[in-house]
Amino acid sequence: MSRATKQVCQTAPPFIAHHCGKHSLGALTGQDLRALQAFVHLVELYAVSDAMGRETALRAMSCTVQAAQVSVWPLFKKCIPHVMDWGDEERLWQEVTA
């Protein structure tokens, strides 16, 4: 990976702020922010994995969301289309929060 290529945990916050409001990230505590960073990497893992990897990534995403305040979960949900497609957002979120 070149230095010019940013990781998804770095590109997700501006994407979230654009779609959820520029002050939306202010609600994140230190723990929430780290959970969000882990979550977006897990979405990336899910996106490139085989069936076993997707299943494992989903379990990890679910646990990571649980580490954050419920009030900031919509920010986690917005990580899905940042990594994947808009059409994946609702479907994958349903699986993560089931």
Backbone as a printed PyTorch tensor [residue, N CA C, xyz], in Angstrom:
tensor([[[  0.8410,  -1.1750,   0.0000],
         [  0.0000,   0.0000,   0.0000],
         [  0.8870,   1.2380,   0.0000]],

        [[  0.6070,   2.1540,  -0.8910],
         [  1.3960,   3.3800,  -0.9680],
         [  0.9890,   4.3270,   0.1490]],

        [[  1.8480,   5.2680,   0.4290],
         [  1.5440,   6.2550,   1.4630],
         [  0.3350,   7.1020,   1.0990]],

        [[  0.0760,   7.2610,  -0.1830],
         [ -1.0520,   8.0620,  -0.6390],
         [ -2.3840,   7.3590,  -0.4100]],

        [[ -2.3690,   6.0570,  -0.2460],
         [ -3.5930,   5.2960,  -0.0370],
         [ -3.9470,   5.3100,   1.4490]],

        [[ -5.0890,   5.8840,   1.7580],
         [ -5.5320,   5.9390,   3.1530],
         [ -6.3520,   4.7050,   3.4810]],

        [[ -6.2940,   4.2920,   4.7260],
         [ -7.0870,   3.1650,   5.1910],
         [ -8.5360,   3.6020,   5.4000]],

        [[ -9.4370,   2.6430,   5.3540],
         [-10.8570,   2.9650,   5.4740],
         [-11.1980,   3.6200,   6.8060]],

        [[-10.4430,   3.3410,   7.8490],
         [-10.7190,   3.9810,   9.1330],
         [-10.3920,   5.4740,   9.0910]],

        [[ -9.5890,   5.8930,   8.1150],
         [ -9.2690,   7.3070,   7.9410],
         [-10.2470,   7.9910,   6.9840]],

        [[-10.7450,   7.2610,   6.0140],
         [-11.6510,   7.8610,   5.0280],
         [-13.1140,   7.7980,   5.4550]],

        [[-13.4490,   6.9260,   6.3860],
         [-14.8390,   6.8010,   6.8300],
         [-15.3480,   8.0380,   7.5670]],

        [[-14.6050,   8.6260,   8.4950],
         [-15.1530,   9.7930,   9.2040],
         [-15.6000,  10.9510,   8.2960]],

        [[-14.8220,  11.3460,   7.2920],
         [-15.3250,  12.4080,   6.4070],
         [-16.5880,  11.9790,   5.6370]],

        [[-16.6480,  10.7180,   5.2340],
         [-17.8300,  10.2030,   4.5370],
         [-19.0480,  10.2740,   5.4580]],

        [[-18.8770,   9.8390,   6.6880],
         [-19.9650,   9.8610,   7.6730],
         [-20.4140,  11.3000,   7.9240]],

        [[-19.4550,  12.1960,   8.1320],
         [-19.7900,  13.6020,   8.3870],
         [-20.5530,  14.2100,   7.2100]],

        [[-20.1800,  13.8340,   6.0160],
         [-20.8650,  14.3490,   4.8270],
         [-22.3190,  13.8780,   4.7780]],

        [[-22.5540,  12.6350,   5.1370],
         [-23.8930,  12.0640,   5.0290],
         [-24.7420,  12.1970,   6.2950]],

        [[-24.1120,  12.3790,   7.4410],
         [-24.8620,  12.4430,   8.7080],
         [-24.8000,  13.8190,   9.3700]],

        [[-24.0350,  14.7150,   8.8090],
         [-23.8880,  16.0510,   9.3830],
         [-22.4870,  16.2700,   9.9160]],

        [[-21.9890,  17.4830,   9.7160],
         [-20.5820,  17.7390,  10.0450],
         [-20.2660,  17.6130,  11.5330]],

        [[-21.2680,  17.6970,  12.3870],
         [-21.0280,  17.5710,  13.8270],
         [-21.4100,  16.1930,  14.3710]],

        [[-21.8170,  15.2870,  13.4960],
         [-22.3010,  13.9720,  13.9360],
         [-21.2360,  13.1660,  14.6670]],

        [[-19.9910,  13.3330,  14.3030],
         [-18.9240,  12.5560,  14.9410],
         [-18.6070,  13.0490,  16.3510]],

        [[-19.1160,  14.2230,  16.7070],
         [-18.8830,  14.7660,  18.0430],
         [-19.5090,  13.9240,  19.1460]],

        [[-20.4620,  13.0880,  18.8050],
         [-21.1190,  12.2310,  19.7960],
         [-20.2810,  11.0180,  20.1780]],

        [[-19.2170,  10.7540,  19.4310],
         [-18.3890,   9.5700,  19.6970],
         [-17.4710,   9.7790,  20.8890]],

        [[-17.5110,   8.8390,  21.8200],
         [-16.5320,   8.8250,  22.9080],
         [-15.2540,   8.1790,  22.3700]],

        [[-14.2060,   8.1440,  23.1570],
         [-12.9690,   7.4770,  22.7370],
         [-13.2020,   6.0040,  22.4210]],

        [[-14.0240,   5.3510,  23.2270],
         [-14.3410,   3.9380,  22.9870],
         [-15.1740,   3.7870,  21.7220]],

        [[-16.1570,   4.6650,  21.5390],
         [-16.9980,   4.6210,  20.3430],
         [-16.1560,   4.7800,  19.0800]],

        [[-15.2340,   5.7330,  19.1060],
         [-14.3950,   5.9890,  17.9330],
         [-13.5650,   4.7660,  17.5810]],

        [[-12.9870,   4.1350,  18.5630],
         [-12.1760,   2.9380,  18.2880],
         [-13.0330,   1.7820,  17.8040]],

        [[-14.2360,   1.6630,  18.3500],
         [-15.1620,   0.6270,  17.8720],
         [-15.5530,   0.9160,  16.4220]],

        [[-15.7850,   2.1790,  16.0870],
         [-16.1360,   2.5600,  14.7160],
         [-14.9890,   2.2410,  13.7630]],

        [[-13.7670,   2.5330,  14.1760],
         [-12.6060,   2.2340,  13.3400],
         [-12.4890,   0.7320,  13.0980]],

        [[-12.6850,  -0.0520,  14.1470],
         [-12.6410,  -1.5070,  13.9970],
         [-13.7770,  -1.9800,  13.0900]],

        [[-14.9600,  -1.4210,  13.2760],
         [-16.1290,  -1.8180,  12.4960],
         [-15.9000,  -1.6140,  11.0040]],

        [[-15.3900,  -0.4620,  10.6310],
         [-15.2090,  -0.1830,   9.2040],
         [-14.1780,  -1.1320,   8.5900]],

        [[-13.1620,  -1.5120,   9.3540],
         [-12.2090,  -2.5100,   8.8540],
         [-12.8760,  -3.8770,   8.7160]],

        [[-13.7840,  -4.1900,   9.6170],
         [-14.5100,  -5.4610,   9.5250],
         [-15.4600,  -5.4840,   8.3340]],

        [[-16.0510,  -4.3420,   8.0070],
         [-16.8760,  -4.2650,   6.7900],
         [-15.9980,  -4.5330,   5.5770]],

        [[-14.8070,  -3.9740,   5.5850],
         [-13.8650,  -4.2080,   4.4900],
         [-13.4960,  -5.6940,   4.4050]],

        [[-13.2610,  -6.3220,   5.5540],
         [-12.9730,  -7.7580,   5.5850],
         [-14.1450,  -8.5420,   5.0080]],

        [[-15.3540,  -8.2050,   5.4400],
         [-16.5560,  -8.8710,   4.9320],
         [-16.6190,  -8.7620,   3.4060]],

        [[-16.3350,  -7.5970,   2.8820],
         [-16.4670,  -7.3230,   1.4500],
         [-15.5320,  -8.1590,   0.5860]],

        [[-14.4230,  -8.6070,   1.1440],
         [-13.4300,  -9.3440,   0.3390],
         [-13.3300, -10.8140,   0.7170]],

        [[-14.2040, -11.2800,   1.6070],
         [-14.0630, -12.6220,   2.1600],
         [-14.9150, -13.6700,   1.4590]],

        [[-14.5190, -14.9270,   1.7070],
         [-15.3440, -16.0540,   1.2910],
         [-16.4590, -16.2290,   2.3230]],

        [[-17.2630, -17.2610,   2.1850],
         [-18.4230, -17.4640,   3.0600],
         [-18.0320, -17.5470,   4.5330]],

        [[-16.9850, -18.2830,   4.8560],
         [-16.5510, -18.4090,   6.2550],
         [-16.0550, -17.0640,   6.7830]],

        [[-15.3120, -16.3520,   5.9860],
         [-14.8140, -15.0350,   6.3920],
         [-15.9450, -14.0480,   6.6180]],

        [[-16.9620, -14.0730,   5.7520],
         [-18.1170, -13.1790,   5.9100],
         [-18.8660, -13.4900,   7.2030]],

        [[-19.0510, -14.7700,   7.4710],
         [-19.7530, -15.1680,   8.7010],
         [-18.9910, -14.6850,   9.9370]],

        [[-17.7090, -14.8670,   9.9290],
         [-16.8750, -14.4460,  11.0610],
         [-16.8430, -12.9320,  11.1840]],

        [[-16.7250, -12.2370,  10.0580],
         [-16.7200, -10.7710,  10.0750],
         [-18.0460, -10.2420,  10.6230]],

        [[-19.1610, -10.8590,  10.2490],
         [-20.4620, -10.4370,  10.7690],
         [-20.5350, -10.5600,  12.2820]],

        [[-20.0380, -11.6660,  12.8130],
         [-20.0380, -11.8440,  14.2780],
         [-19.1810, -10.7740,  14.9370]],

        [[-18.0290, -10.5070,  14.3630],
         [-17.1360,  -9.4950,  14.9210],
         [-17.7490,  -8.0970,  14.8150]],

        [[-18.4160,  -7.8010,  13.6820],
         [-19.0830,  -6.5070,  13.5310],
         [-20.1530,  -6.3340,  14.5990]],

        [[-20.9230,  -7.3850,  14.8450],
         [-21.9750,  -7.3290,  15.8520],
         [-21.3890,  -7.0370,  17.2330]],

        [[-20.3310,  -7.7020,  17.5820],
         [-19.6870,  -7.4700,  18.8830],
         [-19.1140,  -6.0610,  18.9730]],

        [[-18.5650,  -5.5690,  17.8780],
         [-17.9690,  -4.2390,  17.8630],
         [-19.0360,  -3.1660,  18.0340]],

        [[-20.1690,  -3.3310,  17.3720],
         [-21.2680,  -2.3740,  17.5260],
         [-21.7230,  -2.3440,  18.9800]],

        [[-21.7830,  -3.5070,  19.6160],
         [-22.2160,  -3.5810,  21.0130],
         [-21.2840,  -2.8180,  21.9520]],

        [[-20.0560,  -2.5580,  21.5280],
         [-19.0950,  -1.8340,  22.3580],
         [-19.3320,  -0.3260,  22.3300]],

        [[-20.2670,   0.1280,  21.5000],
         [-20.5420,   1.5600,  21.3590],
         [-21.9250,   1.9010,  21.9070]],

        [[-22.1270,   3.1830,  22.1780],
         [-23.4280,   3.6620,  22.6120],
         [-24.4560,   3.4340,  21.4980]],

        [[-25.6290,   3.0300,  21.8640],
         [-26.6980,   2.8040,  20.8820],
         [-26.9640,   4.0850,  20.0810]],

        [[-26.8100,   5.2250,  20.7010],
         [-27.1010,   6.4930,  20.0340],
         [-26.1880,   6.7770,  18.8390]],

        [[-25.0260,   6.1370,  18.7750],
         [-24.1060,   6.3720,  17.6480],
         [-24.1310,   5.2330,  16.6310]],

        [[-24.9770,   4.2590,  16.8120],
         [-25.0620,   3.1430,  15.8640],
         [-25.3500,   3.5990,  14.4350]],

        [[-26.1470,   4.6520,  14.2130],
         [-26.3600,   5.0930,  12.8300],
         [-25.0510,   5.4750,  12.1110]],

        [[-24.0650,   5.9160,  12.8580],
         [-22.7650,   6.2450,  12.2600],
         [-22.0580,   4.9740,  11.7980]],

        [[-22.2130,   3.9030,  12.5510],
         [-21.6440,   2.6150,  12.1730],
         [-22.3170,   2.1140,  10.8940]],

        [[-23.6210,   2.2500,  10.8530],
         [-24.3810,   1.7980,   9.6820],
         [-23.8970,   2.5000,   8.4170]],

        [[-23.5470,   3.7600,   8.5450],
         [-23.1090,   4.5380,   7.3840],
         [-21.7400,   4.0710,   6.8840]],

        [[-21.0010,   3.3180,   7.6620],
         [-19.7140,   2.7640,   7.2030],
         [-19.9250,   1.7300,   6.0990]],

        [[-21.0620,   1.0940,   6.0870],
         [-21.3150,   0.0170,   5.1230],
         [-21.2730,   0.5290,   3.6820]],

        [[-22.0420,   1.5670,   3.3230],
         [-21.9400,   2.0410,   1.9360],
         [-20.6110,   2.7290,   1.6400]],

        [[-19.9090,   3.1700,   2.6550],
         [-18.5860,   3.7490,   2.4150],
         [-17.6440,   2.7000,   1.8370]],

        [[-17.7510,   1.4760,   2.3380],
         [-16.8720,   0.3850,   1.8920],
         [-17.5000,  -0.4000,   0.7470]],

        [[-18.7980,  -0.6330,   0.8180],
         [-19.4800,  -1.4840,  -0.1540],
         [-20.3550,  -0.6150,  -1.0600]],

        [[-21.6210,  -0.9630,  -1.2150],
         [-22.5570,  -0.1990,  -2.0370],
         [-23.7390,   0.2510,  -1.1920]],

        [[-24.4340,   1.2900,  -1.6640],
         [-25.6080,   1.7750,  -0.9420],
         [-26.6410,   0.6690,  -0.7590]],

        [[-26.7740,  -0.1930,  -1.7250],
         [-27.7380,  -1.2760,  -1.6430],
         [-27.4190,  -2.3060,  -0.5750]],

        [[-26.1980,  -2.3230,  -0.1010],
         [-25.7830,  -3.2820,   0.9310],
         [-26.0710,  -2.7760,   2.3420]],

        [[-26.3020,  -1.4770,   2.4830],
         [-26.4010,  -0.8750,   3.8180],
         [-27.4710,  -1.5280,   4.6900]],

        [[-28.7000,  -1.5390,   4.2310],
         [-29.7950,  -2.0600,   5.0590],
         [-29.6790,  -3.5660,   5.2750]],

        [[-29.3670,  -4.2950,   4.2050],
         [-29.2510,  -5.7570,   4.3040],
         [-28.1870,  -6.1570,   5.3080]],

        [[-27.0070,  -5.5890,   5.1830],
         [-25.9130,  -5.9700,   6.0710],
         [-26.1750,  -5.4940,   7.4990]],

        [[-26.7410,  -4.3020,   7.6500],
         [-27.0390,  -3.7930,   8.9940],
         [-28.0200,  -4.7230,   9.7110]],

        [[-29.0050,  -5.2270,   8.9920],
         [-29.9650,  -6.1760,   9.5780],
         [-29.2480,  -7.4180,  10.0950]],

        [[-28.2600,  -7.8770,   9.3530],
         [-27.5100,  -9.0640,   9.7680],
         [-26.6340,  -8.7510,  10.9840]],

        [[-26.0320,  -7.5700,  11.0070],
         [-25.1550,  -7.1780,  12.1100],
         [-25.9570,  -7.0380,  13.4130]],

        [[-27.1430,  -6.4890,  13.3290],
         [-27.9290,  -6.2090,  14.5400],
         [-28.9700,  -7.2820,  14.8610]],

        [[-28.9660,  -8.3800,  14.1190],
         [-29.9450,  -9.4490,  14.3720],
         [-29.6750, -10.1490,  15.6920]]])
